[in-house]
Amino acid sequence: MNPYIKANKEAWNLLAKDHYFEFKRRYQTRDNLLSPDIIKELGDISDKTLIHLQCNTGSDTLSLARLGAKVSGVDLAPDNIVYANKLFEDFKTEGHFYEADLMEFGNHHQEKYDVVFTSEGAIGWLPDFDQWAKTIVQLLNKDGFFYLYEIHPFFLMFDEDLFPKEELDIRYPYFGRQVDKSETIGGYAAEERIGESYYWMYSISDVVNALIKAGLKIEFIHEFDHLCYNAGNMNDIGVGSYEFKKWHGKMPLMFSIKATLS
Ligand SMILES: C[S@@+](CC[C@H](N)C(=O)[O-])C[C@H]1O[C@@H](n2cnc3c(N)ncnc32)[C@H](O)[C@@H]1O
């Protein structure tokens, strides 16, 4: 296993228990935790088979199941899989979870799905988008689709420590897929933990071109001015979406892509 991915596996494992309890708590007051953008753009997925890539502890996978899909999930961290199974047991829902590095998953997983789904803070943990896109193609049924709802790389360029002060300064280079080492992990749904982790910056063209090169046809790409977590001093606009007070409507914070095989 790539040593960076090995470090990420250990780091993500540290958060699994906390994420399980936090997401379970959120399900006490809400039936579905998905962003309304996702629900709208996915359309009717009832009775479709769906695989959730980088599913964490299965929280969004559970919401996808509640939209009627027959769900599976794959994630790198073994404890995420343990807690995803536990969450599904708690809510008496059927789902299948696989522990795997997505960079290798396609080499041994033969099943195909109507929907391949990824969202919110996932793809920056992957070093090789060509391998990622090849895996998506491999997992898709002939008439299936891939859906991505992800943090916009324009937003990711800025120094996160300055957002609470409503200041902007570029900290991370947009170009070049450079890896950034961090001594901590998490903080978006549970307390941040000490854990060495590695994240690769990406550009919009990195993502789109990898999908095209693998043979996918882009049906749409959309950009949004709200974010899937509170980066500091943001307005909560409901169901896990936040807007900057100062820059609302002025900069892209999330993007989505739908792609098909033909
Ligand atoms: C920010 S979380 C994604 C959260 C997601 N939005 C959800 O549904 O909860 C990123 C996830 O990617 C997983 N991950 C990181 N690198 C991976 C890899 N190489 N293969 C598979 N999963 C990976 C981590 O274990 C973590 O659960």
PDBQT file of the ligand as one rigid body, heavy atoms in Angstrom, charges set to zero:
ROOT
HETATM    1  C1  LIG A 301     -14.263  13.166   4.609  1.00  0.00    +0.000 C 
HETATM    2  S1  LIG A 301     -14.556  11.460   4.590  1.00  0.00    +0.000 S 
HETATM    3  C2  LIG A 301     -15.873  11.347   3.459  1.00  0.00    +0.000 C 
HETATM    4  C3  LIG A 301     -17.102  11.598   4.160  1.00  0.00    +0.000 C 
HETATM    5  C4  LIG A 301     -18.277  11.289   3.315  1.00  0.00    +0.000 C 
HETATM    6  N1  LIG A 301     -18.800  12.492   2.775  1.00  0.00    +0.000 N 
HETATM    7  C5  LIG A 301     -19.367  10.587   4.028  1.00  0.00    +0.000 C 
HETATM    8  O1  LIG A 301     -20.235  10.141   3.354  1.00  0.00    +0.000 OA
HETATM    9  O2  LIG A 301     -19.355  10.487   5.252  1.00  0.00    +0.000 OA
HETATM   10  C6  LIG A 301     -13.262  10.788   3.613  1.00  0.00    +0.000 C 
HETATM   11  C7  LIG A 301     -13.278   9.266   3.659  1.00  0.00    +0.000 C 
HETATM   12  O3  LIG A 301     -12.388   8.789   2.652  1.00  0.00    +0.000 OA
HETATM   13  C8  LIG A 301     -11.821   7.594   3.130  1.00  0.00    +0.000 C 
HETATM   14  N2  LIG A 301     -10.622   7.327   2.335  1.00  0.00    +0.000 N 
HETATM   15  C9  LIG A 301      -9.475   8.052   2.309  1.00  0.00    +0.000 A 
HETATM   16  N3  LIG A 301      -8.603   7.510   1.450  1.00  0.00    +0.000 NA
HETATM   17  C10 LIG A 301      -9.203   6.413   0.919  1.00  0.00    +0.000 A 
HETATM   18  C11 LIG A 301      -8.789   5.421  -0.004  1.00  0.00    +0.000 A 
HETATM   19  N4  LIG A 301      -7.575   5.448  -0.559  1.00  0.00    +0.000 N 
HETATM   20  N5  LIG A 301      -9.651   4.427  -0.313  1.00  0.00    +0.000 NA
HETATM   21  C12 LIG A 301     -10.888   4.380   0.269  1.00  0.00    +0.000 A 
HETATM   22  N6  LIG A 301     -11.343   5.298   1.148  1.00  0.00    +0.000 NA
HETATM   23  C13 LIG A 301     -10.505   6.300   1.476  1.00  0.00    +0.000 A 
HETATM   24  C14 LIG A 301     -11.546   7.873   4.599  1.00  0.00    +0.000 C 
HETATM   25  O4  LIG A 301     -11.382   6.699   5.346  1.00  0.00    +0.000 OA
HETATM   26  C15 LIG A 301     -12.778   8.675   4.978  1.00  0.00    +0.000 C 
HETATM   27  O5  LIG A 301     -13.775   7.865   5.518  1.00  0.00    +0.000 OA
ENDROOT
TORSDOF 0
